[in-house]
Amino acid sequence: MFGHLFKSELLKEPLDLSVLGADMHSHFIPGIDDGSESMEQSLEMARAMVNLGYKKLVTTPHIMQDYFKNTPEIINNGLAKLRNALNEAQIPLKVEAAAEYLLDEGFVKKFHAGNLLTFGNKYILVEISFYVPPENLFQVFFDLKLEGYSPILAHPERYGYWHNNFENFVTLKDREILLQINLASLSGYYSPHVQKIAEQLIDNNMVDFVGTDAHNMIYIEHVDKSRYSKHLEKLLLSGKLLNNTL
């Protein structure tokens, strides 16, 4: 029913994503998380990214204590192989790597050990459980900022337990947490609810980064569809996005 009630207006012509310059959330290194399954798939995705206007991406494999136990060594080795494959295929896409950290007990241990992958201005990309937010969420963010990190919360629009109280997002911004929405959220890929929250975040000038969160070609196809979003146009024209500073 909600899907019939909520439908965003679309642009007649697609937006030019080259103004973003860089993507900062994706899963291109094959075989180490739930993203790309092969180098061939990674190269197909990379070609599609270039066609969309991207010049650079920071790929961010999952690091989770109980599922994807990636380390900086695993990620950097995968990055080297990906870069070699891109060069051999003559795909003009600059690639760096960091990680998408789940805020679990393992993250706290890695943080105290000083073994975190960052990008740009000491940015660190983090996500939280889709079922319940961690009780120590704001303490972890405070500790990160105290050590000079700039935490970015990945896809806040997808955390359904906050959908009925927008003040939760306001609190995040009051704590100076950077927010990154997924472009596919603006195409309705996840759900009309997620799309609506993403658009509300844009309307309230609360979005700092946009990411493809590309795991496979389906995600990139929805990134392409997002180019018709009037809210994305509003966001690109705001001059607030930090993607092109990377």
Secondary structure, DSSP 8 states (H G I E B T S, - for coil): -HHHH----B-SS---GGGT-EE--B--STTSSSS--SHHHHHHHHHHHHHTT--EEEE--EE-SSS----HHHHHHHHHHHHHHHHHTT---EEEE--EEE-SHHHHHHHHHT----BTTTEEEEE--SSS--TTHHHHHHHHHHTT-EEEEE-GGG-GGGTT-THHHHHHHHTT-EEEEEGGGGGTSS-HHHHHHHHHHHHTT---EEE--BSSHHHHHHHHHHTTBHHHHHHHHHT---GGG-
